[in-house]
């Protein structure tokens, strides 16, 4: 056999302690952690967020309704209660990690854009046009100096 070193891709597994975002239902966009795997299609989640209004109650949810994040709460016992999950959630600063992620920033920007008025949308369009004009002007200046 050759000396090829095969490394696994960055797989994210559904596992106890995995932090997930909920993609549908009344808790859309909120964070939770896997407390127990019920069967291949359902998991028990609990989201004891420290932010007001971001708490997800303990419930069974379909695995197709969640997105796996790269964060895992290590050493979380199977079927841990809400109190234990909350302590580990705060210890591992899950809310802080989420707030710093590009995923959360992108979601926040989408929500902000979704709630714009017509006039605010118009102002965004004008600012984008101005930015594009300035960029093209700078590129033209660079091309002109390169030719000379």
C-alpha positions in Angstrom: 0.0 0.0 0.0 1.2 3.5 -0.7 2.0 6.1 2.0 -1.2 8.1 1.4 -2.7 9.6 4.6 -6.5 9.8 4.3 -8.1 12.3 6.6 -11.9 12.5 7.1 -13.7 15.5 5.7 -15.2 17.9 8.2 -18.2 15.8 8.9 -20.8 16.9 11.5 -22.6 14.1 13.1 -25.9 14.1 15.0 -24.7 13.4 18.5 -25.6 14.1 22.0 -24.3 17.6 22.8 -24.3 18.8 19.2 -25.6 22.4 18.9 -28.2 22.8 16.2 -30.3 25.6 14.6 -34.0 25.0 14.1 -35.0 25.6 10.5 -38.8 25.5 10.6 -41.7 25.9 13.0 -42.3 28.4 15.8 -38.7 28.3 16.9 -37.2 29.0 13.5 -33.6 30.4 13.7 -33.1 29.5 17.4 -30.3 27.4 18.8 -30.8 24.2 20.7 -28.6 21.2 21.7 -29.3 17.5 21.1 -30.2 15.9 24.5 -31.1 12.5 23.2 -31.4 10.7 19.8 -34.8 9.1 19.7 -34.5 7.3 16.4 -32.8 8.1 13.0 -35.5 10.6 12.1 -36.1 12.4 15.4 -34.0 13.9 18.2 -34.8 15.4 21.6 -33.6 19.0 21.7 -33.3 21.6 24.5 -32.3 25.2 24.0 -31.6 26.9 27.3 -30.3 30.1 25.7 -29.2 33.0 28.0 -30.8 35.5 25.7 -34.4 36.5 26.4 -36.9 35.1 23.8 -34.3 32.7 22.4 -35.2 29.8 24.7 -36.3 26.6 23.0 -38.3 24.3 25.2 -37.4 20.6 25.5 -39.1 18.8 22.6 -38.8 16.1 20.0 -38.0 17.4 16.5 -37.3 15.8 13.1 -33.7 15.7 12.1 -34.7 17.2 8.7 -35.9 20.4 10.6 -32.5 21.2 12.1 -29.1 22.3 10.7 -26.0 21.1 12.5 -23.5 23.7 13.7 -19.8 23.0 14.2 -20.1 23.3 18.0 -20.5 20.4 20.4 -21.0 20.5 24.2 -18.5 17.8 25.2 -19.3 15.2 27.9 -23.0 15.9 27.9 -24.7 12.9 29.5 -27.5 11.2 27.5 -30.9 12.6 28.4 -29.5 15.3 30.6 -32.0 17.6 32.2 -32.5 21.3 31.3 -30.5 22.4 34.3 -27.4 20.4 33.4 -27.6 21.5 29.8 -28.0 25.1 30.8 -24.9 25.0 33.0 -22.8 23.4 30.3 -24.3 25.8 27.7 -23.1 28.8 29.7 -19.8 27.2 30.5 -19.0 26.7 26.9 -20.4 30.1 25.9 -22.5 28.8 23.0 -24.4 32.1 22.6 -21.2 34.0 22.3 -19.8 31.6 19.7 -23.0 31.9 17.8 -23.1 35.7 17.9 -19.5 35.8 16.5 -20.1 33.4 13.7 -20.6 34.5 10.1 -23.8 32.4 10.0 -25.5 34.5 12.7 -24.3 37.7 11.2 -25.7 36.7 7.8 -29.0 35.8 9.4 -29.2 39.0 11.2 -28.5 41.0 8.1 -31.2 39.0 6.2 -33.7 39.8 8.9 -32.8 43.5 8.9 -33.2 43.6 5.1 -36.5 41.7 5.2 -37.9 44.4 7.5 -36.9 47.5 5.5 -39.5 50.0 4.2 -39.7 50.9 0.6 -37.7 54.1 1.1 -35.0 52.3 3.1 -34.7 49.8 0.3 -34.4 52.7 -2.2 -31.6 54.2 -0.1 -29.8 50.8 0.0 -30.0 50.6 -3.8 -28.6 54.1 -4.2 -25.7 53.4 -1.8 -24.9 50.2 -3.8 -24.9 52.2 -7.0 -22.5 54.7 -5.5 -20.2 52.0 -4.2 -20.2 50.3 -7.6 -19.4 53.6 -9.4 -16.5 54.3 -7.1 -15.1 50.8 -7.5 -15.3 50.9 -11.3 -13.7 54.4 -11.3 -10.8 53.0 -9.2 -10.4 50.0 -11.5 -10.3 52.3 -14.5 -7.6 54.5 -12.9 -5.5 51.4 -12.3 -5.9 50.2 -15.9 -5.0 53.6 -17.2 -1.8 53.7 -15.2 -0.9 50.1 -16.2 -1.2 51.0 -19.9 1.0 54.1 -19.6 
